[in-house]
Amino acid sequence: MRRSPASRVLLTVLALAVALVWAFPVYWMLNSAFLPNVVLQSTTPTFVPFGGSLDNLRTVLTDPAFSRALGTSLVVTLTTVVAALCIAFLGALAISRFRFRGRTSFVLALLLIQMLPAEGLFIAQYKMMSELGLLNRSIALAVLYTAAVVPFTIWMLRGFVAGIPVELEEAAMVDGLSRTKAFMKITFPLLAPGLVASGVYAFLQAWNEFTVALVIMTEEQSRTLPLWLRGFVQASASRETDWGQVMAASTLVALPVIVFFLIVQGRMSSGLVGGAVKG
């Protein structure tokens, strides 16, 4: 059904309005990061930071706790992404390419695990890590995050693996390649978009997670960035809240996610195009 020019213009304007509503809180956070607290508390809003400065960002960046929390978050997140992708890739390959006893039960278990509330596991997770002596350790948080994201990541990658015809590998094997080489040269490149999408999911879950880290990382020097940000806000609230510094801290916490997504988005698009050509 072809739409009239007037309806297309109306839909475009509506989409732009929705996009602006969605993007405005992000812009307001960035704008507030450059404004002093006295301007932010004014009854007249300032939509453009004319006369603003980098003082808020400088204050946050010079905080030793920020650097420590940033390092912890990077270690935990990167470990989670690598571990989750390795495990999920093998799991998705197994349930998509092979038929074995318990395969259906395993797939159903992946779905049921997603229904478990995270809060119901806190006590067991805390006791397990305490008995292993891993409280306030980055490896403990990475293990728990990996266990949390692997089921959905397997389910996501399963669709990508199942969408690649096995006949491609069989044709390569007829041409003389071994099964391993056929998979690595034919199937694996076509899985790049799925691996990137799964990596983005794992990265976002590990970077922004708060509640599990709050239970496991009880010491101040082992806090991740979400925990540090909460402590930063509470420290500011003990006196007059400096919203400029709070917004600057929030911007610095969100910035790696934005940069990572922008980088990966281009690679995801190129991977989709490359996969379509090779297929």
Disulfide bonds with the S-S distance in Angstrom:
none
